[in-house]
């Protein structure tokens, strides 16, 4: 991994196929939706989705999508507006090289620049959960569930 060549790029016609080719390991497929599903969600939720290719030099090594300023649980508290990481897919061939850490740090920097005080993330519990990864980056449990997923929060101050 070359940190000088590492960046988040918008998903464009030029990189679309490479982004859609990102595949997690088979044992992780139950934990995260495929990139193509995320891109469809980004299209439908265009005002609040921030999809990006994780690129090292010329190679797409992963995909990350943030959510921006959503009403978390509008029926409970319409004033609870949150931003965070919606999806993170690192290609199986590129895992354990720091790309996920880079993507989370880049997204949280973007959220901080947009004025967010906290970043949220959710993950599936159970075998292979990414909880240790997110906890290792400083995310704390909120005690909430989003559907069946555990909710974590990171203070950006």
C-alpha positions as CSV (number, residue, x, y, z in Angstrom):
1,X,0.0,0.0,0.0
2,X,1.4,3.3,-1.1
3,X,-0.1,6.0,1.2
4,X,0.7,8.8,-1.3
5,X,-1.3,7.0,-4.0
6,X,-4.2,6.0,-1.7
7,X,-7.4,7.9,-2.1
8,X,-11.2,7.8,-2.2
9,X,-12.6,8.5,-5.7
10,X,-16.2,9.1,-6.8
11,X,-17.7,6.2,-8.7
12,X,-17.7,7.1,-12.3
13,X,-18.3,5.3,-15.7
14,X,-14.5,4.9,-15.9
15,X,-14.2,2.9,-12.7
16,X,-17.7,1.5,-12.4
17,X,-16.8,-2.1,-13.5
18,X,-13.7,-2.2,-11.2
19,X,-15.8,-1.0,-8.3
20,X,-18.5,-3.6,-9.0
21,X,-15.9,-6.3,-9.2
22,X,-14.9,-5.8,-5.5
23,X,-15.7,-9.0,-3.6
24,X,-15.2,-9.7,0.0
25,X,-14.2,-13.2,1.2
26,X,-16.9,-15.9,0.9
27,X,-17.0,-16.1,4.7
28,X,-17.8,-12.4,4.9
29,X,-20.6,-12.3,2.3
30,X,-23.3,-12.6,5.0
31,X,-21.9,-9.5,6.8
32,X,-22.0,-6.9,4.0
33,X,-24.1,-6.3,0.9
34,X,-22.4,-6.5,-2.5
35,X,-21.2,-3.2,-4.0
36,X,-23.8,-3.3,-6.7
37,X,-26.5,-3.2,-4.0
38,X,-24.8,-0.3,-2.4
39,X,-24.7,1.6,-5.7
40,X,-28.4,1.0,-6.2
41,X,-29.0,2.3,-2.7
42,X,-26.8,5.3,-3.5
43,X,-28.9,6.1,-6.5
44,X,-32.2,5.8,-4.6
45,X,-30.8,7.8,-1.6
46,X,-28.7,10.3,-3.7
47,X,-29.1,13.2,-1.2
48,X,-27.7,11.2,1.7
49,X,-25.4,8.6,0.2
50,X,-21.7,9.3,-0.4
51,X,-20.3,6.3,-2.4
52,X,-16.5,6.1,-3.1
53,X,-14.0,3.7,-4.6
54,X,-11.0,3.0,-2.5
55,X,-8.1,3.3,-4.9
56,X,-4.4,2.6,-4.5
57,X,-2.5,4.0,-7.5
58,X,-4.6,2.7,-10.4
59,X,-6.2,-0.2,-8.6
60,X,-9.6,-0.2,-7.0
61,X,-9.1,-2.2,-3.8
62,X,-12.4,-1.6,-2.1
63,X,-15.6,0.5,-1.7
64,X,-16.9,2.6,1.0
65,X,-20.2,4.5,1.3
66,X,-21.1,7.1,3.9
67,X,-24.5,8.3,4.9
68,X,-24.9,12.0,5.4
69,X,-27.3,13.8,7.7
70,X,-30.1,11.2,8.0
71,X,-32.9,11.2,10.5
72,X,-31.8,8.1,12.5
73,X,-35.2,7.1,14.0
74,X,-37.6,9.8,12.9
75,X,-40.6,8.3,14.7
76,X,-38.7,8.4,18.0
77,X,-36.7,11.6,17.6
78,X,-36.9,13.5,14.3
79,X,-34.1,15.8,15.6
80,X,-31.6,12.9,15.9
81,X,-29.6,13.5,12.6
82,X,-26.6,11.3,12.1
83,X,-23.8,10.6,9.6
84,X,-21.4,7.7,9.3
85,X,-20.3,4.6,7.5
86,X,-23.0,2.8,5.7
87,X,-20.9,0.2,3.8
88,X,-17.3,-1.0,3.7
89,X,-16.2,-3.6,1.3
90,X,-12.5,-4.4,0.9
91,X,-11.7,-6.9,-1.9
92,X,-10.6,-10.3,-0.6
93,X,-7.2,-10.0,-2.3
94,X,-6.5,-6.7,-0.6
95,X,-7.6,-7.3,3.0
96,X,-5.3,-6.9,6.0
97,X,-3.3,-4.2,4.2
98,X,-4.7,-1.1,5.9
99,X,-7.2,-0.2,3.3
100,X,-10.2,-0.5,5.6
101,X,-8.5,1.7,8.2
102,X,-7.6,4.3,5.6
103,X,-11.2,4.3,4.3
104,X,-12.7,4.8,7.7
105,X,-10.2,7.6,8.5
106,X,-10.9,9.3,5.2
107,X,-14.7,9.1,5.7
108,X,-14.4,10.4,9.3
109,X,-12.2,13.3,8.0
110,X,-14.9,14.1,5.4
111,X,-17.6,14.0,8.0
112,X,-15.6,16.2,10.3
113,X,-15.0,18.7,7.5
114,X,-18.8,18.8,6.9
115,X,-19.3,19.7,10.6
116,X,-20.3,16.3,12.1
117,X,-19.4,15.8,15.7
118,X,-19.8,12.0,15.6
119,X,-19.6,9.2,13.1
120,X,-21.8,6.2,13.3
121,X,-21.5,2.7,12.0
122,X,-23.4,-0.6,12.3
123,X,-22.3,-4.1,12.0
124,X,-23.7,-7.6,12.0
125,X,-23.0,-9.5,15.2
126,X,-21.8,-13.1,15.2
127,X,-18.9,-15.1,13.7
128,X,-16.6,-12.9,11.6
129,X,-18.2,-9.7,12.8
130,X,-16.2,-6.5,12.0
131,X,-16.8,-5.3,15.5
132,X,-13.1,-5.7,16.6
133,X,-12.0,-3.7,13.6
134,X,-14.4,-0.8,14.3
135,X,-13.7,-1.0,18.1
136,X,-10.0,-0.9,17.3
137,X,-10.5,2.4,15.5
138,X,-12.2,3.9,18.5
139,X,-15.9,3.3,17.9
140,X,-17.8,2.7,21.1
141,X,-21.1,0.8,21.5
142,X,-24.2,3.0,21.8
143,X,-26.3,0.2,23.3
144,X,-28.7,0.6,20.3
145,X,-29.6,-1.8,17.5
146,X,-30.4,-0.8,14.0
147,X,-32.6,-3.8,12.9
148,X,-30.3,-6.7,13.9
149,X,-27.1,-4.7,13.7
150,X,-25.0,-3.3,16.5
151,X,-24.5,0.5,16.5
152,X,-21.2,2.1,17.2
153,X,-20.2,5.8,17.5
154,X,-16.9,7.6,17.2
155,X,-16.4,11.1,18.7
156,X,-14.9,13.3,16.0
157,X,-14.0,16.2,18.3
